[in-house]
């Protein structure tokens, strides 16, 4: 059952500890001014937990009143539900169907608000430039893929290169070139962009926001010299009181999160920029939202949908790859100051809510386990 219009929701301490009451603050106009004053930054985050629970939220003050979207949206709405597939859903996939339904309803509700962008031409020039640089184009197979760093985007780029004949197969052992032999939507003229957004199949892949941040931290500051020198040295200089001369390879996870807290989301490096800012899911109506947690299954669905040649399969995970396990994430989060995580959440709250990921659990009880 879809929830009634949003009212203040009491959220108990499963996520952040103490019981707290969060009210949806309504945008108010200042008398004598045409400017809108938004009360505070994270205006509302509702979590409705039931047997068929639904997670809804909004960061900016745009949900004064929300009408429930229809239980069975029309054919044009978020077309992963109307892709033409007639395959029955296996019983073991029903939980995932619930997650997909939550995503679709939440995106439908939040992105339907007047204050949200409904077209890429409503975005600021900077927002549009970032988004267009992250959408890859296949004219041959008529699809658009918004790549999100740390969500298997290198493997998807390999697939695009194979589809376009630039690579022989996806398992060729070459260092990935993230620019050459790829076509970006930013390379095109406005009318060409509009045509493809209207007529091509569009998809993205998403990942738990905190897991993605931890993956970026471990990879960039633990393995990549360029990032250690460009970002690591500056982070240590900023946040370590007794900083000695550093090569940037010993940044702590807490220092990294503090750096993210102080950065503007729209100016972040793409590896830790929120997915919302990278792909603008309100301005672009994506037909399918795949999950890192079901990467191979969702990738197979995409390849089947675009009618890729049968010999093309999503690449196997490299033997050297060290995945972020739940235990690893648990360790890092529970060894980070709880207040720091709580302060950082508003920057990524749209990623948590739109894509139906739970807030990180860092309660004392959970961390003792």
Rosetta blueprint (number, residue, H / E / L):
1 X L
2 X L
3 X L
4 X L
5 X L
6 X L
7 X L
8 X L
9 X E
10 X E
11 X E
12 X L
13 X L
14 X L
15 X L
16 X L
17 X L
18 X L
19 X L
20 X E
21 X E
22 X E
23 X L
24 X L
25 X L
26 X L
27 X L
28 X E
29 X E
30 X L
31 X L
32 X L
33 X L
34 X L
35 X L
36 X E
37 X E
38 X L
39 X L
40 X L
41 X L
42 X L
43 X L
44 X E
45 X E
46 X E
47 X E
48 X E
49 X L
50 X L
51 X L
52 X L
53 X L
54 X E
55 X E
56 X E
57 X E
58 X E
59 X L
60 X L
61 X L
62 X L
63 X L
64 X L
65 X L
66 X L
67 X L
68 X L
69 X L
70 X L
71 X L
72 X L
73 X L
74 X L
75 X L
76 X L
77 X L
78 X L
79 X H
80 X H
81 X H
82 X H
83 X L
84 X L
85 X L
86 X L
87 X L
88 X L
89 X L
90 X L
91 X H
92 X H
93 X H
94 X H
95 X H
96 X H
97 X H
98 X H
99 X H
100 X H
101 X H
102 X H
103 X H
104 X H
105 X H
106 X H
107 X H
108 X H
109 X H
110 X H
111 X H
112 X L
113 X L
114 X L
115 X L
116 X L
117 X L
118 X L
119 X L
120 X H
121 X H
122 X H
123 X L
124 X L
125 X H
126 X H
127 X H
128 X H
129 X H
130 X H
131 X H
132 X H
133 X H
134 X L
135 X E
136 X E
137 X E
138 X E
139 X L
140 X L
141 X L
142 X L
143 X E
144 X E
145 X E
146 X E
147 X L
148 X L
149 X L
150 X L
151 X L
152 X L
153 X H
154 X H
155 X H
156 X H
157 X H
158 X H
159 X H
160 X H
161 X H
162 X H
163 X H
164 X L
165 X L
166 X L
167 X L
168 X L
169 X L
170 X L
171 X L
172 X L
173 X L
174 X L
175 X L
176 X L
177 X L
178 X L
179 X L
180 X L
181 X L
182 X L
183 X L
184 X E
185 X H
186 X H
187 X H
188 X L
189 X L
190 X H
191 X H
192 X H
193 X H
194 X H
195 X H
196 X H
197 X H
198 X H
199 X H
200 X L
201 X E
202 X E
203 X E
204 X E
205 X E
206 X E
207 X L
208 X L
209 X H
210 X H
211 X H
212 X H
213 X H
214 X H
215 X H
216 X H
217 X H
218 X H
219 X H
220 X H
221 X H
222 X H
223 X L
224 X L
225 X H
226 X H
227 X H
228 X H
229 X H
230 X H
231 X H
232 X H
233 X H
234 X H
235 X H
236 X H
237 X H
238 X H
239 X H
240 X L
241 X L
242 X L
243 X L
244 X L
245 X L
246 X L
247 X L
248 X L
249 X L
250 X L
251 X L
252 X L
253 X H
254 X H
255 X H
256 X H
257 X H
258 X H
259 X H
260 X H
261 X H
262 X H
263 X L
264 X L
265 X H
266 X H
267 X H
268 X L
269 X L
270 X L
271 X L
272 X L
273 X L
274 X L
275 X H
276 X H
277 X H
278 X H
279 X H
280 X L
281 X L
282 X L
283 X L
284 X L
285 X L
286 X L
287 X L
288 X E
289 X E
290 X E
291 X E
292 X H
293 X H
294 X H
295 X H
296 X H
297 X H
298 X H
299 X H
300 X H
301 X H
302 X H
303 X H
304 X H
305 X H
306 X L
307 X L
308 X L
309 X L
310 X L
311 X L
312 X L
313 X L
314 X L
315 X L
316 X L
317 X L
318 X L
319 X L
320 X L
321 X L
322 X L
323 X L
324 X L
325 X L
326 X H
327 X H
328 X H
329 X H
330 X H
331 X H
332 X H
333 X H
334 X H
335 X L
336 X L
337 X L
338 X H
339 X H
340 X H
341 X H
342 X H
343 X H
344 X H
345 X H
346 X H
347 X H
348 X H
349 X H
350 X H
351 X H
352 X H
353 X H
354 X H
355 X L
356 X L
357 X L
358 X L
359 X L
360 X L
361 X L
362 X L
363 X L
364 X H
365 X H
366 X H
367 X H
368 X H
369 X L
